[in-house]
Amino acid sequence: MLIQPVVTQMHLPAGMAGPEPMDLDVRCFIVPHASGVTIVDTGPDKSASRIADKLAEIGGGWGDVTDVILTHHHPDHTGGLADVIEHAPAATVWAGPDDTFPVSVSPAREGAVIRGLRVIATPGHTAGHLSLLAVEDDVLLIGDLAGNRDGRLVRAPEPFTADAAEAERSLQKVTLLDFARLLPSHGAPSDRQALRDLVAAR
Ligand SMILES: [Zn+2]
Protein backbone atom coordinates (compact mmCIF):
# COMPACT_ATOMS: atom_id res chain seq x y z
CA MET A 1 0.00 0.00 0.00
CA LEU A 2 1.15 3.50 -0.78
CA ILE A 3 2.55 5.99 1.69
CA GLN A 4 -0.32 8.22 2.85
CA PRO A 5 0.19 11.95 3.57
CA VAL A 6 -1.68 13.74 6.35
CA VAL A 7 -1.83 17.40 5.27
CA THR A 8 -2.26 20.45 7.52
CA GLN A 9 -2.51 23.99 6.12
CA MET A 10 -0.37 26.64 7.83
CA HIS A 11 -0.08 30.40 7.60
CA LEU A 12 3.13 32.20 8.57
CA PRO A 13 2.72 35.96 9.08
CA ALA A 14 5.10 38.44 7.42
CA GLY A 15 8.50 38.51 9.09
CA MET A 16 8.50 34.88 10.19
CA ALA A 17 9.93 33.00 7.20
CA GLY A 18 10.82 36.12 5.22
CA PRO A 19 9.46 39.58 4.46
CA GLU A 20 6.22 38.24 2.92
CA PRO A 21 3.53 36.18 4.64
CA MET A 22 3.63 32.54 3.56
CA ASP A 23 0.90 29.95 3.17
CA LEU A 24 2.17 26.41 3.12
CA ASP A 25 1.17 22.94 4.16
CA VAL A 26 2.98 20.60 6.48
CA ARG A 27 2.72 16.87 5.99
CA CYS A 28 3.26 13.85 8.11
CA PHE A 29 3.07 10.39 6.57
CA ILE A 30 1.56 7.03 7.34
CA VAL A 31 3.79 4.27 5.97
CA PRO A 32 2.11 0.85 5.89
CA HIS A 33 4.34 -2.20 6.39
CA ALA A 34 3.87 -5.94 6.80
CA SER A 35 2.70 -5.82 10.42
CA GLY A 36 1.20 -2.37 10.91
CA VAL A 37 2.06 1.22 10.12
CA THR A 38 4.86 3.66 10.84
CA ILE A 39 4.04 7.34 11.31
CA VAL A 40 6.72 9.73 10.00
CA ASP A 41 6.43 13.05 11.87
CA THR A 42 3.37 13.95 13.91
CA GLY A 43 2.38 17.32 12.47
CA PRO A 44 1.74 20.52 14.41
CA ASP A 45 -0.24 20.64 17.66
CA LYS A 46 -3.75 19.13 17.39
CA SER A 47 -2.86 16.80 14.49
CA ALA A 48 -3.97 13.58 16.19
CA SER A 49 -7.55 13.69 14.86
CA ARG A 50 -6.32 14.17 11.29
CA ILE A 51 -3.92 11.25 11.73
CA ALA A 52 -6.75 9.14 13.18
CA ASP A 53 -8.96 9.98 10.19
CA LYS A 54 -6.25 8.85 7.77
CA LEU A 55 -5.64 5.64 9.73
CA ALA A 56 -9.38 4.90 9.53
CA GLU A 57 -9.40 5.70 5.82
CA ILE A 58 -6.88 2.93 5.15
CA GLY A 59 -8.78 0.51 7.38
CA GLY A 60 -6.57 0.82 10.45
CA GLY A 61 -6.38 2.55 13.80
CA TRP A 62 -4.01 3.62 16.56
CA GLY A 63 -3.41 -0.02 17.53
CA ASP A 64 -1.63 -0.57 14.22
CA VAL A 65 1.04 2.06 14.90
CA THR A 66 4.28 0.19 15.61
CA ASP A 67 6.76 3.05 15.20
CA VAL A 68 6.95 6.83 15.01
CA ILE A 69 9.97 8.38 13.27
CA LEU A 70 10.64 12.12 13.59
CA THR A 71 12.61 13.82 10.80
CA HIS A 72 13.62 16.65 13.15
CA HIS A 73 12.57 18.51 16.27
CA HIS A 74 10.75 21.56 14.84
CA PRO A 75 7.25 22.10 16.28
CA ASP A 76 5.37 21.76 12.96
CA HIS A 77 6.71 18.18 12.82
CA THR A 78 6.48 17.22 16.48
CA GLY A 79 3.55 19.24 17.90
CA GLY A 80 1.26 16.22 17.73
CA LEU A 81 3.79 13.90 19.39
CA ALA A 82 2.34 13.84 22.92
CA ASP A 83 -1.15 13.00 21.61
CA VAL A 84 0.20 10.32 19.25
CA ILE A 85 2.12 8.68 22.11
CA GLU A 86 -1.02 8.76 24.24
CA HIS A 87 -3.04 7.02 21.51
CA ALA A 88 -0.27 4.58 20.53
CA PRO A 89 1.69 3.97 23.75
CA ALA A 90 3.32 0.79 22.45
CA ALA A 91 4.92 2.50 19.46
CA THR A 92 8.68 3.03 19.44
CA VAL A 93 9.62 6.68 18.84
CA TRP A 94 12.79 7.21 16.77
CA ALA A 95 14.71 10.34 15.85
CA GLY A 96 18.17 11.62 15.03
CA PRO A 97 20.35 11.50 18.17
CA ASP A 98 21.54 15.11 17.70
CA ASP A 99 18.08 16.69 17.99
CA THR A 100 16.31 17.22 21.31
CA PHE A 101 12.79 16.13 22.19
CA PRO A 102 10.52 16.45 25.23
CA VAL A 103 10.27 12.65 25.44
CA SER A 104 12.98 10.02 25.30
CA VAL A 105 13.48 8.67 21.79
CA SER A 106 15.41 5.78 20.32
CA PRO A 107 18.36 6.93 18.23
CA ALA A 108 17.78 6.52 14.49
CA ARG A 109 21.30 6.27 13.13
CA GLU A 110 22.65 6.42 9.59
CA GLY A 111 21.98 3.18 7.75
CA ALA A 112 19.51 1.71 10.23
CA VAL A 113 16.42 0.20 8.61
CA ILE A 114 13.18 0.71 10.53
CA ARG A 115 10.23 -1.22 9.06
CA GLY A 116 11.61 -0.87 5.54
CA LEU A 117 12.68 2.76 5.92
CA ARG A 118 16.43 3.33 5.70
CA VAL A 119 17.70 6.19 7.85
CA ILE A 120 19.79 8.75 5.97
CA ALA A 121 21.42 11.30 8.29
CA THR A 122 20.88 14.70 6.63
CA PRO A 123 22.03 17.31 9.17
CA GLY A 124 21.92 21.04 8.50
CA HIS A 125 18.28 22.15 8.78
CA THR A 126 18.73 20.86 12.33
CA ALA A 127 21.73 18.96 13.71
CA GLY A 128 19.80 15.70 13.93
CA HIS A 129 17.68 16.04 10.79
CA LEU A 130 17.14 12.76 8.96
CA SER A 131 15.63 11.59 5.71
CA LEU A 132 14.10 8.18 5.08
CA LEU A 133 14.49 6.03 2.01
CA ALA A 134 11.54 3.72 1.37
CA VAL A 135 13.50 1.25 -0.73
CA GLU A 136 10.55 -0.90 -1.86
CA ASP A 137 8.46 2.14 -2.82
CA ASP A 138 11.34 3.96 -4.58
CA VAL A 139 10.54 7.04 -2.46
CA LEU A 140 12.68 9.43 -0.42
CA LEU A 141 11.02 11.22 2.49
CA ILE A 142 13.21 14.28 2.68
CA GLY A 143 11.79 16.14 5.69
CA ASP A 144 12.67 19.84 5.50
CA LEU A 145 15.84 19.47 3.46
CA ALA A 146 13.74 20.72 0.53
CA GLY A 147 10.09 21.71 0.14
CA ASN A 148 7.70 22.12 -2.78
CA ARG A 149 6.37 25.67 -3.04
CA ASP A 150 3.86 26.31 -5.84
CA GLY A 151 5.20 23.44 -7.90
CA ARG A 152 8.86 24.33 -7.49
CA LEU A 153 11.31 22.52 -5.24
CA VAL A 154 13.06 24.98 -2.90
CA ARG A 155 15.37 24.94 0.10
CA ALA A 156 13.80 25.48 3.54
CA PRO A 157 13.50 29.19 4.48
CA GLU A 158 16.89 30.33 5.82
CA PRO A 159 15.62 31.62 9.20
CA PHE A 160 14.60 28.03 10.03
CA THR A 161 17.82 26.32 8.96
CA ALA A 162 20.56 25.96 11.59
CA ASP A 163 23.53 25.38 9.27
CA ALA A 164 22.93 26.15 5.58
CA ALA A 165 26.32 24.84 4.41
CA GLU A 166 25.76 21.52 6.14
CA ALA A 167 22.22 21.33 4.72
CA GLU A 168 23.72 21.82 1.26
CA ARG A 169 26.10 18.90 1.80
CA SER A 170 23.13 16.79 2.89
CA LEU A 171 21.23 17.79 -0.26
CA GLN A 172 24.17 16.68 -2.38
CA LYS A 173 24.32 13.42 -0.43
CA VAL A 174 20.68 12.49 -1.10
CA THR A 175 20.87 13.24 -4.83
CA LEU A 176 23.20 10.23 -5.05
CA LEU A 177 20.60 7.88 -3.59
CA ASP A 178 18.49 5.61 -5.74
CA PHE A 179 14.83 6.66 -5.75
CA ALA A 180 12.25 8.06 -8.15
CA ARG A 181 9.71 9.99 -6.09
CA LEU A 182 10.39 12.60 -3.45
CA LEU A 183 8.05 13.39 -0.57
CA PRO A 184 8.88 16.71 1.13
CA SER A 185 7.29 17.62 4.46
CA HIS A 186 6.08 20.91 2.99
CA GLY A 187 4.23 20.83 -0.32
CA ALA A 188 3.26 18.30 -2.95
CA PRO A 189 5.31 15.26 -4.02
CA SER A 190 8.23 15.85 -6.37
CA ASP A 191 10.94 13.70 -7.92
CA ARG A 192 14.66 13.03 -8.02
CA GLN A 193 15.28 15.10 -11.13
CA ALA A 194 13.76 18.20 -9.50
CA LEU A 195 16.09 17.64 -6.55
CA ARG A 196 19.12 17.32 -8.85
CA ASP A 197 18.09 20.54 -10.63
CA LEU A 198 17.77 22.34 -7.30
CA VAL A 199 21.24 21.29 -6.17
CA ALA A 200 22.82 22.04 -9.57
CA ALA A 201 21.28 25.53 -9.67
CA ARG A 202 23.27 26.78 -6.70
ZN1 LIG B 1 11.75 22.28 10.02
Boltz pocket constraint, residues with backbone or C-beta under 6 A from the ligand:
constraints:
  - pocket:
      binder: B
      contacts: [[A, 72], [A, 74], [A, 125], [A, 144], [A, 160]]
      max_distance: 6.0
